[in-house]
Amino acid sequence: MKLRYGCNPHQGFAQAEALEGSPIQLLSGAASMINLLDALNAWQLVHETRSALGLPAAASFKHVSPAGAAVAVELSDELAAAYEIGNRELTPAALAYVRARGADPKSSYGDFAALSEPVDEETAQFLKGVVSDGIIAPGYAPEALEILRQKKGGGFLILEADPDFEPPEREAREVFGMRLVQDRNSRPVSEADLEEVVCGKLTPAAKRDLMLGLICLKYTQSNSIGYALDGQMIGIGAGQQSRVDCTKLAGAKADVWQLRSHPKVLGLRFRKGIRQQERVNWRVRYIEGDLTDLERKAFEEALDEPATPLSERERHDWLDRLDRVCLASDGFIPFRDNIDHAARHGVRFIAQPGGSTRDEDIATACNEHGITLVHTGVRLFHH
């Protein structure tokens, strides 16, 4: 497959070559190198999640890491309002993608979508209304394919994945004249990975969310930490050199996610003609609260009614409702500061490999905060 270009437009020659049969088929559009990296990683994530949890799964990828991932779990009324679902009836496939994209919609702008299920008309209609570069799925209903082929003037990339494809046991890449080869990380995440409970107790919902988090991190650029709740990732801290920075980043994203359902955020009144993505972005910037002078002026012009800032008390009280959050870590947690920061964001369950010289300190911190700790014994670095 000839690609539009490599990672950057000035890398003019780029192509994709199947080694032993092809895992994908191009149905429409033209791919860049990053498009394919996103698609292939995202497909593996949703395919493994579907196998592990038995639920339709979706992912929203940007720059080879998920901005969000989710399974088809019904939305609360608050989340449906925050995600602007309106009266739309969501099929399981659409529900999974709405949740995945809803995790961090600012980061999902221009995403690459992945679904474990064939794309139906309802999912295609939702995708039609958001800014996205492409999608990979195991099939498409005829009416869904027609809708998506018209998106972006025919430039929307549509890939069909082969769910029965078995990749080679080893994978290789070339970097600066060196060919690096390794065994593929083909070890599946399963409920058996949660058997070593160091302290506390696991609920069925926590098992589901921890497994979702671990699978998500398996296809996220390391170091990485993921927060999950009610069948979706609500904060992903990817690609940081320090694990506590991953924990803080994921926690900050989880806080924004929680605050998006605050009555004052949902009560913002936008002028007619303000597009959905603009409304999404303005709500996030309103929550973040650090608008520049130019942004403040534009925000005020986008509103029908003036907005009053969220007070610190309002923020604290709403964030204090965030609870039962699951944290997954792709590597062992080295210091208790990760636990102390995680507890500030409603984390009550943690799954990590274990194996640090400070495992006892981590367990002590979890006991102090009332957090259930699980050692998986499996590292999930991904580069």
C-alpha positions in Angstrom: 0.0 0.0 0.0 1.5 3.4 -1.0 1.1 5.9 1.8 0.6 9.7 1.4 3.9 10.3 3.3 5.8 9.2 6.3 5.6 10.7 9.7 6.1 14.1 8.2 5.1 15.5 4.8 8.7 16.0 3.8 9.3 12.3 4.1 7.8 11.8 0.7 8.3 8.1 0.1 6.3 5.8 2.4 4.6 2.5 1.9 3.1 -0.4 3.9 4.0 -4.0 3.1 2.1 -7.0 4.4 4.4 -9.8 5.6 2.2 -12.9 5.8 -1.2 -12.0 4.5 -2.7 -8.6 5.3 -4.6 -7.7 8.5 -6.4 -4.8 6.8 -8.1 -3.8 3.6 -8.3 -0.2 2.3 -11.9 0.7 1.5 -11.6 4.5 1.0 -9.2 7.3 1.4 -5.4 7.4 1.5 -3.3 6.7 4.6 -0.2 8.4 6.1 2.3 6.5 8.2 0.8 7.8 11.4 -2.7 6.9 10.3 -1.6 3.3 9.9 0.3 3.2 13.2 -2.8 4.5 14.9 -5.1 2.1 13.1 -3.0 -1.0 13.7 -2.5 -0.3 17.4 -6.1 0.8 18.0 -7.5 -2.4 16.3 -5.4 -4.6 18.5 -6.7 -2.7 21.6 -10.4 -3.1 20.7 -10.0 -6.6 19.5 -8.3 -7.8 22.6 -10.7 -5.9 24.8 -13.7 -7.5 23.1 -12.1 -11.0 23.6 -11.3 -10.3 27.3 -14.5 -8.6 28.4 -17.1 -9.9 26.0 -18.4 -6.3 25.3 -18.2 -4.1 22.2 -15.1 -2.0 22.5 -13.9 1.3 20.9 -10.8 3.4 21.0 -10.0 7.0 20.0 -6.3 7.2 19.0 -4.0 10.2 18.5 -0.2 9.9 17.8 0.0 6.2 18.5 -1.6 6.4 21.9 -5.3 6.2 22.9 -7.0 9.5 23.9 -9.8 7.2 25.1 -11.0 3.6 25.2 -14.3 2.1 26.3 -16.7 -0.7 26.3 -20.5 -0.5 25.7 -21.9 0.4 29.2 -25.0 2.5 29.4 -24.5 6.2 30.0 -25.8 8.1 33.0 -28.1 11.1 32.3 -25.2 13.4 33.4 -22.8 11.8 31.0 -25.3 11.8 28.2 -25.7 15.5 28.6 -22.0 16.1 28.8 -21.4 14.1 25.6 -24.3 15.9 23.9 -26.2 12.7 23.0 -29.6 14.4 23.0 -32.4 12.0 22.0 -30.1 9.8 19.9 -30.6 6.1 20.4 -27.1 4.5 20.7 -26.4 1.0 19.5 -23.7 -0.9 21.4 -21.1 0.0 18.8 -22.0 3.7 18.9 -22.2 3.7 22.7 -18.7 2.3 23.0 -17.2 4.9 20.6 -19.2 7.8 22.2 -17.7 6.8 25.6 -14.2 6.4 24.1 -14.2 9.8 22.4 -15.9 11.4 25.4 -13.0 10.6 27.7 -10.8 13.4 26.4 -12.6 15.1 23.5 -10.0 17.9 23.2 -7.3 15.3 22.6 -9.6 13.2 20.3 -10.0 16.1 17.9 -8.8 14.6 14.5 -8.6 11.1 16.0 -8.4 7.7 14.4 -11.4 5.6 15.6 -11.4 1.8 16.1 -14.4 -0.5 16.8 -14.4 -4.1 17.7 -17.9 -4.4 16.0 -19.0 -3.9 12.4 -19.9 -0.2 11.9 -23.7 0.4 11.8 -25.6 3.4 10.5 -26.0 5.0 14.0 -22.3 4.9 14.6 -21.5 6.3 11.2 -24.0 9.1 11.8 -22.2 10.0 15.0 -18.8 9.9 13.3 -20.2 12.1 10.5 -20.6 14.9 13.0 -17.1 14.9 14.6 -13.6 15.8 13.4 -11.9 12.5 12.8 -9.3 11.3 10.3 -10.3 7.6 9.9 -11.7 4.4 11.3 -10.8 0.7 11.4 -13.4 -2.0 12.1 -14.1 -5.6 11.1 -16.9 -4.6 8.8 -19.4 -2.0 7.7 -23.1 -2.0 7.0 -23.7 -0.7 3.4 -25.5 2.5 4.6 -22.7 3.1 7.1 -20.0 2.8 4.5 -21.8 5.2 2.2 -22.1 7.8 5.0 -18.4 7.5 5.8 -17.2 7.6 2.2 -18.8 11.0 1.9 -17.0 12.4 5.0 -14.2 14.9 4.4 -15.1 15.0 0.7 -14.1 11.4 0.3 -10.8 11.8 2.2 -11.9 10.0 5.3 -9.8 6.9 5.7 -11.8 3.6 6.0 -10.0 0.4 6.8 -11.5 -3.1 7.3 -9.7 -5.3 9.7 -9.5 -9.1 9.5 -10.5 -10.4 13.0 -9.0 -13.8 12.2 -5.6 -12.5 11.2 -2.7 -14.0 13.2 0.4 -11.8 13.2 4.0 -13.3 13.1 5.5 -14.3 16.4 8.2 -11.8 16.1 8.3 -8.1 15.0 11.0 -5.9 13.8 11.8 -2.2 13.1 14.7 -0.3 11.7 16.2 2.6 13.5 19.2 4.5 12.2 20.6 1.6 10.3 19.9 -1.0 13.0 17.2 -3.7 12.7 15.7 -4.5 16.0 13.8 -7.7 16.5 11.7 -9.0 19.4 9.0 -11.4 20.3 5.6 -9.8 19.9 3.8 -9.0 23.1 1.1 -11.6 22.4 0.4 -12.4 26.0 -3.3 -11.6 26.5 -4.6 -9.7 29.6 -7.1 -11.8 31.5 -8.9 -11.9 34.8 -6.2 -14.3 36.1 -3.9 -11.3 36.1 -5.9 -9.9 39.0 -5.7 -12.9 41.3 -2.8 -11.6 43.6 -4.8 -9.1 45.7 -2.2 -7.6 48.1 -4.8 -5.6 50.1 -8.5 -4.8 50.0 -11.2 -6.5 47.9 -12.1 -6.4 44.2 -15.6 -5.8 42.9 -16.9 -7.2 39.6 -16.9 -3.6 38.2 -13.4 -3.0 39.3 -12.2 -6.2 37.6 -13.7 -5.1 34.4 -12.3 -1.6 34.6 -8.8 -2.8 35.7 -8.7 -5.2 32.7 -9.8 -2.4 30.4 -7.0 -0.2 31.8 -4.3 -2.8 31.5 -5.3 -3.6 27.9 -5.4 0.1 27.1 -1.9 0.6 28.4 -0.6 -2.4 26.5 -1.1 -0.3 23.4 -0.1 3.1 24.9 3.3 4.7 24.6 5.2 4.1 27.9 5.6 5.1 30.7 1.8 5.2 31.1 -0.9 5.3 33.8 -4.6 4.9 33.1 -7.7 5.8 35.1 -10.9 3.9 34.3 -14.4 4.1 35.6 -17.7 2.5 34.6 -16.3 0.9 31.5 -14.3 3.7 30.0 -10.9 5.3 30.4 -11.3 8.8 32.0 -7.7 9.8 32.0 -4.5 8.5 30.3 -1.1 9.7 31.2 1.1 8.5 28.3 4.8 8.7 27.3 6.2 10.4 30.4 9.7 9.7 31.7 8.5 9.9 35.3 5.8 7.6 36.5 4.4 10.1 39.0 4.1 12.6 36.1 2.0 10.0 34.3 -0.2 9.6 37.4 -0.6 13.4 37.7 -1.4 13.9 34.0 -4.0 11.1 34.0 -5.5 12.5 37.2 -5.8 16.0 35.8 -7.6 14.6 32.8 -9.9 12.6 35.0 -10.7 15.8 37.0 -11.6 17.6 33.8 -13.8 14.6 32.7 -15.6 14.8 36.1 -16.1 18.5 36.0 -17.6 18.4 32.5 -20.9 17.1 34.1 -21.0 20.0 36.6 -24.3 21.9 36.4 -22.5 25.2 35.7 -20.6 23.6 32.8 -23.7 21.9 31.4 -25.5 25.2 31.9 -23.3 27.2 29.6 -25.5 28.8 26.9 -23.9 29.0 23.5 -25.0 31.1 20.6 -26.8 29.4 17.7 -24.3 28.3 15.1 -21.5 27.4 17.6 -20.4 23.9 16.4 -20.3 20.9 18.7 -16.5 20.7 18.7 -16.2 24.4 19.6 -18.7 23.9 22.5 -16.7 20.9 23.7 -13.4 22.9 23.6 -14.9 25.9 25.3 -16.3 23.8 28.1 -12.9 22.3 28.7 -11.2 25.7 28.6 -13.8 27.1 31.0 -13.0 24.2 33.4 -9.3 24.7 33.1 -9.9 28.4 33.9 -6.7 29.8 32.5 -8.1 31.6 29.4 -5.9 34.1 27.7 -7.3 37.6 27.0 -8.0 36.7 23.4 -9.6 33.4 24.4 -11.8 35.2 27.1 -13.1 37.6 24.5 -13.9 34.8 22.0 -15.5 32.8 24.8 -17.7 35.7 25.8 -18.7 36.2 22.1 -19.6 32.5 21.8 -22.1 32.7 24.7 -25.7 33.9 24.8 -25.4 34.6 28.5 -22.3 35.6 30.6 -20.6 32.8 32.5 -19.3 33.0 36.1 -16.2 31.0 36.8 -16.2 27.8 38.8 -15.2 28.6 42.4 -12.6 26.5 44.2 -15.4 25.3 46.5 -17.6 24.3 43.6 -14.6 22.4 42.0 -13.8 20.7 45.3 -17.3 19.6 46.0 -17.9 18.2 42.5 -14.5 16.4 42.4 -15.2 15.0 45.8 -18.0 12.9 44.1 -15.4 11.1 41.9 -15.0 7.7 43.4 -14.5 4.0 42.6 -11.8 4.9 40.0 -9.5 2.1 38.9 -5.8 2.8 38.1 -3.7 0.6 35.9 0.1 1.0 35.6 2.2 -0.5 32.8 5.3 -0.8 35.0 5.8 -1.2 38.8 5.0 1.8 41.0 8.3 2.9 42.5 7.3 5.4 45.1 4.2 6.1 47.3 3.8 9.6 45.9 1.9 7.9 43.0 -0.6 6.5 45.5 -1.0 9.8 47.4 -1.7 11.6 44.1 -4.0 8.9 42.8 -6.1 9.0 46.0 -6.9 12.7 45.3 -8.7 11.6 42.1 -11.0 9.0 43.6 -8.8 6.0 42.9 -10.0 3.0 45.0 -8.4 0.1 43.0 -4.9 -0.3 41.5 -3.4 -2.9 39.3 0.4 -2.8 38.8 3.1 -5.4 38.1 4.8 -5.2 41.5 8.4 -6.1 41.9 9.7 -2.8 43.3 12.0 -2.7 46.2 9.4 -0.4 47.8 6.4 -2.7 47.3 5.8 -2.7 51.0 5.7 1.1 51.1 3.2 1.1 48.2 1.0 -1.5 50.0 1.1 0.6 53.2 0.0 3.7 51.3 -2.8 1.8 49.7 -4.0 0.6 53.1 -3.9 4.1 54.5 -6.1 5.4 51.6 -8.4 2.5 51.6 -7.3 1.4 48.1 -7.4 -2.2 46.9 -4.0 -3.2 45.4 -3.4 -6.0 42.9 0.0 -7.3 41.6 -0.3 -8.6 38.1 3.3 -9.7 37.7 3.3 -8.5 34.1 5.0 -5.4 32.7 3.3 -3.9 29.6 5.8 -1.4 28.2 5.0 -0.3 24.6 7.3 1.7 22.3 
